[in-house]
Amino acid sequence: EEYSGLLYRLTFAWLDELMRKGYEKPLEDCDFYRVLHRDESSVLAENFETSWNEVIHERETKKKEQTKVHAATHDSGYVALRESDDSSDDEASEEKGDLKAVLKSLHRAGVLTPFYEAAFFKIVYDTLNFVPPQLMHAIISYMNSDDDPEYYGYLMAFLLLVSAGVQTFFLH
């Protein structure tokens, strides 16, 4: 896949050799293509660990800045302005903070990039699902009308074909 051209990627032709081997005999581990370097677990783990350390460092720095002693002078010394009596609220906010840190690290490491790309293509595909019914409505209206020029019907039919092609492209 890494070295195949655009047409081969669009048609999944780069899998032909593997499909042929699988048809001729059961596939073994050595028959499969190597995982792309960027998708190897060691590379992903290293990227994640680096970004995780950065996020944790930023979080600790931010926490230190926020927890500096905010005190007011009182007759007998310093009194804290804010005290937390409910530790369950602190635990819940810490769990949310942990989830945010993990997601931020995954984003920075590039692990989520394929999911972002897939979500974009899926949103475009789902949006294009609204086009064919509108085009069919236009074609039916054209068939019931005597006023529209002949090319209008051909144009709507051609747009319906193009719409299906574009949907297929975005789905795969």
C-alpha positions in Angstrom: 0.0 0.0 0.0 2.8 2.4 0.9 4.3 2.4 -2.6 1.2 1.9 -4.7 -0.2 4.7 -6.8 -3.5 6.6 -6.4 -5.5 4.3 -8.7 -4.2 1.2 -7.0 -5.2 2.6 -3.6 -8.7 3.7 -4.8 -9.4 0.3 -6.3 -7.6 -1.7 -3.7 -5.6 -3.4 -6.5 -2.5 -3.5 -4.2 -4.3 -6.4 -2.5 -4.7 -8.5 -5.7 -1.5 -10.5 -5.1 -2.5 -11.3 -1.6 -6.0 -12.4 -2.7 -4.5 -14.6 -5.4 -2.2 -16.3 -2.8 -5.1 -16.8 -0.5 -7.1 -18.4 -3.3 -4.3 -20.8 -4.1 -3.4 -21.8 -0.6 -4.2 -20.9 3.0 -2.3 -17.7 4.0 0.5 -17.8 6.5 2.0 -15.0 8.5 4.9 -14.6 6.0 2.4 -14.0 3.2 1.0 -10.7 4.7 2.5 -7.3 4.0 4.6 -5.6 6.6 2.9 -3.0 8.8 3.8 0.5 7.7 6.7 1.9 9.8 4.5 4.7 11.1 1.9 2.1 12.3 4.3 -0.1 14.1 3.6 -0.5 17.8 7.1 0.6 18.9 6.8 3.9 16.9 3.3 4.6 18.2 4.3 3.8 21.8 7.3 6.0 21.6 5.2 8.9 20.1 2.6 8.4 22.7 5.1 8.3 25.6 6.7 11.5 24.4 3.5 13.4 24.1 2.2 11.9 27.4 5.3 13.2 29.2 4.7 16.6 27.7 1.1 16.7 28.7 1.8 15.6 32.2 4.6 18.2 32.5 2.2 20.9 31.3 -0.5 19.6 33.7 1.8 19.6 36.7 3.1 23.1 35.8 -0.4 24.4 35.5 -1.4 22.7 38.8 1.6 24.2 40.6 0.6 27.7 39.4 -3.0 27.2 40.5 -2.1 25.8 43.9 0.3 28.5 45.0 -0.6 29.6 48.4 -3.5 31.9 48.2 -3.7 33.1 51.7 -4.8 36.2 53.5 -3.1 37.5 56.6 -5.0 36.9 59.8 -4.2 37.7 63.3 -2.5 34.4 64.0 -0.9 33.7 60.6 -2.1 32.6 57.2 -5.6 31.2 56.5 -6.4 29.5 53.2 -9.1 31.2 51.2 -10.4 28.0 49.6 -10.7 24.7 51.3 -12.4 21.7 49.7 -14.5 19.5 52.0 -15.8 17.2 49.3 -13.1 14.8 48.0 -15.5 13.0 45.6 -15.7 16.2 43.5 -11.9 16.3 43.4 -11.8 12.6 42.3 -14.4 13.2 39.5 -12.6 16.2 38.2 -9.3 14.3 38.4 -10.7 11.5 36.3 -12.0 14.0 33.7 -8.5 15.5 33.7 -6.9 12.1 33.2 -9.2 11.4 30.2 -8.4 14.8 28.8 -4.7 14.1 29.2 -4.9 10.7 27.5 -6.9 12.2 24.6 -4.5 15.1 24.3 -1.6 12.7 24.2 -3.2 10.5 21.6 -3.9 13.5 19.5 -0.4 14.9 19.8 1.1 11.5 19.1 -0.8 11.3 15.8 -2.7 8.1 16.8 -6.0 9.7 16.3 -5.2 11.1 12.8 -6.7 8.2 10.9 -9.9 8.5 12.9 -10.1 12.2 12.1 -9.7 11.4 8.4 -12.3 8.6 8.5 -14.7 10.9 10.4 -14.3 13.6 7.7 -15.0 11.2 4.9 -17.9 9.6 6.7 -19.5 13.0 7.3 -19.1 14.0 3.6 -20.6 10.6 2.6 -23.5 11.0 5.0 -24.2 14.5 3.7 -24.1 13.3 0.1 -26.8 10.8 1.0 -29.3 13.7 0.9 -28.4 14.5 -2.8 -29.9 11.5 -4.7 -33.5 12.0 -3.3 -33.4 15.6 -4.3 -32.1 14.7 -7.8 -34.8 12.1 -8.1 -37.4 14.7 -7.2 -36.0 17.0 -9.8 -36.2 14.2 -12.4 -39.8 13.3 -11.5 -40.7 17.0 -11.7 -39.0 17.1 -15.1 -41.0 14.1 -16.3 -44.3 15.7 -15.2 -43.5 19.1 -16.8 -43.6 20.0 -20.5 -41.8 23.4 -20.0 -38.3 22.2 -19.1 -35.7 21.8 -21.9 -34.6 18.3 -22.8 -31.0 18.8 -21.5 -32.4 19.4 -18.0 -33.4 15.7 -17.7 -30.0 14.5 -19.0 -28.3 16.9 -16.6 -30.2 15.5 -13.6 -29.5 11.9 -14.6 -25.8 12.7 -15.1 -25.6 14.5 -11.7 -27.3 11.4 -10.1 -24.5 9.2 -11.6 -21.8 11.7 -10.5 -23.3 11.8 -7.0 -23.1 8.0 -6.7 -19.5 8.0 -7.9 -18.5 10.7 -5.4 -20.3 8.9 -2.6 -18.4 5.7 -3.4 -15.1 7.6 -3.5 -15.7 9.1 0.0 -16.9 5.8 1.4 -13.8 3.9 0.4 
